[in-house]
Amino acid sequence: MAGVCTECHLGGFVGQGVTPRTSGQIVSYLEKTLVALKTGERANNPSMTAQLVSFSEADLEATARYLAGIHVNK
């Protein structure tokens, strides 16, 4: 996962330009956003929807917790 994600979100998931920083965000926000992207409720990023389509609920929760736990000084 990380290799594909860091293509846009960069190393440390710090984001760039219009690509948001995901590291250090609140777990509940990340979970809600990942679910919305997976289901197409948030349809502004078809690439993210395609990446998340195979993720289970547990995968989404684990991803959110992982990202929330990263603290990178930008």
C-alpha positions as CSV (number, residue, x, y, z in Angstrom):
1,M,0.0,0.0,0.0
2,A,2.6,2.6,1.1
3,G,4.3,2.6,-2.3
4,V,1.2,3.5,-4.2
5,C,0.0,6.0,-1.5
6,T,3.3,7.9,-1.3
7,E,3.3,8.5,-5.1
8,C,0.8,11.3,-4.3
9,H,0.9,11.8,-0.6
10,L,4.7,11.7,-0.5
11,G,7.0,10.0,2.0
12,G,5.7,10.5,5.5
13,F,2.2,11.1,4.0
14,V,2.8,14.9,4.2
15,G,0.9,15.7,1.0
16,Q,1.7,18.2,-1.7
17,G,-0.3,20.8,-3.5
18,V,-4.0,19.7,-3.6
19,T,-3.1,16.2,-2.2
20,P,-3.8,16.4,1.6
21,R,-1.5,15.5,4.4
22,T,-2.8,12.3,6.0
23,S,-0.2,11.8,8.6
24,G,-1.1,12.8,12.1
25,Q,-4.8,13.4,11.4
26,I,-7.5,12.3,13.7
27,V,-8.4,8.6,13.4
28,S,-12.2,9.1,13.1
29,Y,-11.7,11.8,10.4
30,L,-9.4,9.4,8.4
31,E,-11.8,6.5,8.8
32,K,-14.8,8.5,7.7
33,T,-12.9,9.9,4.7
34,L,-11.5,6.5,3.6
35,V,-15.0,5.0,3.8
36,A,-16.5,7.9,1.8
37,L,-13.8,7.5,-0.8
38,K,-14.2,3.7,-1.0
39,T,-18.0,3.9,-1.4
40,G,-17.9,6.8,-3.9
41,E,-19.8,9.0,-1.5
42,R,-16.8,11.3,-1.9
43,A,-16.4,11.1,-5.6
44,N,-13.7,13.8,-6.1
45,N,-10.9,11.2,-6.4
46,P,-11.6,8.2,-8.6
47,S,-8.0,7.0,-8.1
48,M,-8.5,6.7,-4.3
49,T,-11.8,4.9,-4.9
50,A,-10.0,2.4,-7.1
51,Q,-7.2,1.9,-4.6
52,L,-9.6,1.3,-1.7
53,V,-12.2,-0.9,-3.4
54,S,-10.6,-4.1,-2.1
55,F,-10.1,-2.8,1.5
56,S,-12.2,-4.4,4.2
57,E,-13.6,-2.4,7.1
58,A,-10.7,-3.7,9.2
59,D,-8.2,-2.6,6.5
60,L,-9.7,0.9,6.5
61,E,-9.6,1.1,10.3
62,A,-6.0,-0.2,10.4
63,T,-5.0,2.3,7.7
64,A,-6.6,5.2,9.6
65,R,-4.8,4.2,12.8
66,Y,-1.5,3.8,11.0
67,L,-1.7,7.2,9.3
68,A,-2.9,8.9,12.5
69,G,0.2,7.6,14.3
70,I,2.7,9.1,11.9
71,H,4.2,12.3,13.1
72,V,6.4,14.1,10.6
73,N,7.9,17.5,10.9
74,K,7.4,19.2,7.6
